[in-house]
Amino acid sequence: MNDVVIITEAAALHIKDMMKQNEEEDALLRVAVKGGGCSGLSYGMGFAHQVEESDIQLELHGLQVLVSKEDAPILQGTKIDYKESMMGGGFTIDNPNAIANCGCGSSFRTATKVGTPEEC
């Protein structure tokens, strides 16, 4: 599965900085989907230390990225970027499979995966 997730160079650099600050330079980045959020599904990113049998492993801008095979169809083509503004910086996630997004931008649903909505 090519382009399960796309991480921009800006996002990769920021993630690498975070890894260095947290003394996690040897870690891998796990991108995941979990149930919850206003729209039923939410994104998760965190550091991982081992590749699971059910993982797809990618290398993007020198960053090792893991996505479970279960989450891959939901995340297919998702672009993760990092933007700086006058109000600070943050990650942006653009998922072409999302048909509805919550107002906070961290929750979504797809045509085939709804999840279980929670109160925001």
C-alpha atoms as a printed R data frame, in Angstrom:
    type eleno elety resid chain resno       x      y      z
1   ATOM     1    CA   MET     A     1   0.000  0.000  0.000
2   ATOM     2    CA   ASN     A     2   1.804  3.103 -1.205
3   ATOM     3    CA   ASP     A     3   0.999  6.444  0.352
4   ATOM     4    CA   VAL     A     4  -0.953  5.016  3.291
5   ATOM     5    CA   VAL     A     5   0.048  8.240  5.002
6   ATOM     6    CA   ILE     A     6   2.004 11.177  3.658
7   ATOM     7    CA   ILE     A     7   4.099 13.154  6.113
8   ATOM     8    CA   THR     A     8   5.417 16.473  4.893
9   ATOM     9    CA   GLU     A     9   9.023 17.441  5.459
10  ATOM    10    CA   ALA     A    10   7.904 20.134  7.942
11  ATOM    11    CA   ALA     A    11   5.948 17.564  9.986
12  ATOM    12    CA   ALA     A    12   8.826 15.057  9.882
13  ATOM    13    CA   LEU     A    13  11.300 17.686 11.105
14  ATOM    14    CA   HIS     A    14   9.006 18.667 13.971
15  ATOM    15    CA   ILE     A    15   8.445 15.027 14.944
16  ATOM    16    CA   LYS     A    16  12.211 14.385 14.894
17  ATOM    17    CA   ASP     A    17  12.693 17.437 17.162
18  ATOM    18    CA   MET     A    18  10.060 16.070 19.539
19  ATOM    19    CA   MET     A    19  11.799 12.690 19.553
20  ATOM    20    CA   LYS     A    20  15.102 14.349 20.401
21  ATOM    21    CA   GLN     A    21  13.561 16.459 23.193
22  ATOM    22    CA   ASN     A    22  11.958 13.342 24.693
23  ATOM    23    CA   GLU     A    23  15.101 11.211 24.229
24  ATOM    24    CA   GLU     A    24  13.198  8.952 21.806
25  ATOM    25    CA   GLU     A    25  15.535  9.204 18.795
26  ATOM    26    CA   ASP     A    26  15.400  5.426 18.278
27  ATOM    27    CA   ALA     A    27  11.605  5.297 18.343
28  ATOM    28    CA   LEU     A    28   9.252  4.848 15.428
29  ATOM    29    CA   LEU     A    29   6.179  6.990 14.842
30  ATOM    30    CA   ARG     A    30   2.848  5.164 15.075
31  ATOM    31    CA   VAL     A    31  -0.093  6.775 13.266
32  ATOM    32    CA   ALA     A    32  -3.403  5.254 14.292
33  ATOM    33    CA   VAL     A    33  -7.168  5.582 14.318
34  ATOM    34    CA   LYS     A    34  -9.235  4.961 17.417
35  ATOM    35    CA   GLY     A    35 -12.905  5.127 18.270
36  ATOM    36    CA   GLY     A    36 -14.192  8.259 19.945
37  ATOM    37    CA   GLY     A    37 -14.324 11.975 19.386
38  ATOM    38    CA   CYS     A    38 -17.351 14.000 18.321
39  ATOM    39    CA   SER     A    39 -17.635 12.307 14.905
40  ATOM    40    CA   GLY     A    40 -16.826  8.752 16.000
41  ATOM    41    CA   LEU     A    41 -13.155  8.291 15.060
42  ATOM    42    CA   SER     A    42 -10.041 10.182 16.089
43  ATOM    43    CA   TYR     A    43  -6.403 10.221 15.070
44  ATOM    44    CA   GLY     A    44  -3.537  9.169 17.264
45  ATOM    45    CA   MET     A    45   0.202  9.639 16.922
46  ATOM    46    CA   GLY     A    46   2.787  8.382 19.341
47  ATOM    47    CA   PHE     A    47   6.187  6.794 19.701
48  ATOM    48    CA   ALA     A    48   6.564  3.027 19.324
49  ATOM    49    CA   HIS     A    49   9.554  0.818 20.036
50  ATOM    50    CA   GLN     A    50   8.719 -2.302 18.076
51  ATOM    51    CA   VAL     A    51   7.097 -3.271 14.817
52  ATOM    52    CA   GLU     A    52   4.058 -5.504 15.234
53  ATOM    53    CA   GLU     A    53   3.260 -8.303 12.782
54  ATOM    54    CA   SER     A    54   0.127 -6.404 11.744
55  ATOM    55    CA   ASP     A    55   2.049 -3.189 10.902
56  ATOM    56    CA   ILE     A    56   2.916 -1.567  7.624
57  ATOM    57    CA   GLN     A    57   6.273  0.186  7.965
58  ATOM    58    CA   LEU     A    58   7.135  3.258  5.899
59  ATOM    59    CA   GLU     A    59  10.123  5.561  5.747
60  ATOM    60    CA   LEU     A    60   9.187  9.185  5.131
61  ATOM    61    CA   HIS     A    61  11.825 11.945  5.221
62  ATOM    62    CA   GLY     A    62  14.084  9.701  7.315
63  ATOM    63    CA   LEU     A    63  11.282  8.977  9.786
64  ATOM    64    CA   GLN     A    64  10.185  5.381 10.415
65  ATOM    65    CA   VAL     A    65   6.367  5.307 10.435
66  ATOM    66    CA   LEU     A    66   4.044  2.471 11.480
67  ATOM    67    CA   VAL     A    67   0.377  2.039 10.531
68  ATOM    68    CA   SER     A    68  -1.591 -1.075 11.422
69  ATOM    69    CA   LYS     A    69  -3.035 -2.988  8.488
70  ATOM    70    CA   GLU     A    70  -6.477 -2.498 10.083
71  ATOM    71    CA   ASP     A    71  -6.115  1.309 10.097
72  ATOM    72    CA   ALA     A    72  -4.474  1.537  6.652
73  ATOM    73    CA   PRO     A    73  -7.700  1.636  4.572
74  ATOM    74    CA   ILE     A    74  -9.100  4.416  6.784
75  ATOM    75    CA   LEU     A    75  -5.870  6.430  6.564
76  ATOM    76    CA   GLN     A    76  -5.097  5.731  2.882
77  ATOM    77    CA   GLY     A    77  -3.796  8.967  1.343
78  ATOM    78    CA   THR     A    78  -3.917 10.961  4.610
79  ATOM    79    CA   LYS     A    79  -1.525 13.925  4.653
80  ATOM    80    CA   ILE     A    80   0.039 15.018  7.946
81  ATOM    81    CA   ASP     A    81   1.611 18.486  7.954
82  ATOM    82    CA   TYR     A    82   2.927 20.895 10.562
83  ATOM    83    CA   LYS     A    83   1.980 24.580 10.300
84  ATOM    84    CA   GLU     A    84   3.327 27.574 12.207
85  ATOM    85    CA   SER     A    85   1.222 30.680 12.708
86  ATOM    86    CA   MET     A    86   1.154 33.753 14.925
87  ATOM    87    CA   MET     A    87  -0.866 31.723 17.439
88  ATOM    88    CA   GLY     A    88   1.674 28.890 17.557
89  ATOM    89    CA   GLY     A    89   2.142 25.681 15.654
90  ATOM    90    CA   GLY     A    90   0.336 22.420 15.262
91  ATOM    91    CA   PHE     A    91  -0.195 19.338 13.153
92  ATOM    92    CA   THR     A    92  -2.855 19.315 10.462
93  ATOM    93    CA   ILE     A    93  -4.369 16.110  9.118
94  ATOM    94    CA   ASP     A    94  -6.081 15.939  5.744
95  ATOM    95    CA   ASN     A    95  -7.810 12.591  5.230
96  ATOM    96    CA   PRO     A    96  -9.437 12.194  1.791
97  ATOM    97    CA   ASN     A    97 -11.566  9.338  3.194
98  ATOM    98    CA   ALA     A    98 -13.263 11.497  5.834
99  ATOM    99    CA   ILE     A    99 -16.830 12.416  4.901
100 ATOM   100    CA   ALA     A   100 -17.511 14.342  8.118
101 ATOM   101    CA   ASN     A   101 -15.232 16.172 10.522
102 ATOM   102    CA   CYS     A   102 -15.913 17.568 13.948
103 ATOM   103    CA   GLY     A   103 -15.513 21.291 14.564
104 ATOM   104    CA   CYS     A   104 -12.325 20.721 16.588
105 ATOM   105    CA   GLY     A   105 -10.745 18.998 13.567
106 ATOM   106    CA   SER     A   106  -9.460 15.951 15.444
107 ATOM   107    CA   SER     A   107 -12.480 13.716 14.953
108 ATOM   108    CA   PHE     A   108 -13.924 12.290 11.742
109 ATOM   109    CA   ARG     A   109 -15.854  9.469 10.126
110 ATOM   110    CA   THR     A   110 -15.640  7.739  6.773
111 ATOM   111    CA   ALA     A   111 -18.308  6.243  4.556
112 ATOM   112    CA   THR     A   112 -17.449  2.743  5.789
113 ATOM   113    CA   LYS     A   113 -16.232  3.415  9.352
114 ATOM   114    CA   VAL     A   114 -18.344  5.480 11.741
115 ATOM   115    CA   GLY     A   115 -16.962  4.632 15.196
116 ATOM   116    CA   THR     A   116 -18.679  5.594 18.436
117 ATOM   117    CA   PRO     A   117 -19.116  9.363 18.910
118 ATOM   118    CA   GLU     A   118 -18.379 10.940 22.288
119 ATOM   119    CA   GLU     A   119 -19.137 14.361 23.689
120 ATOM   120    CA   CYS     A   120 -16.490 16.984 22.814
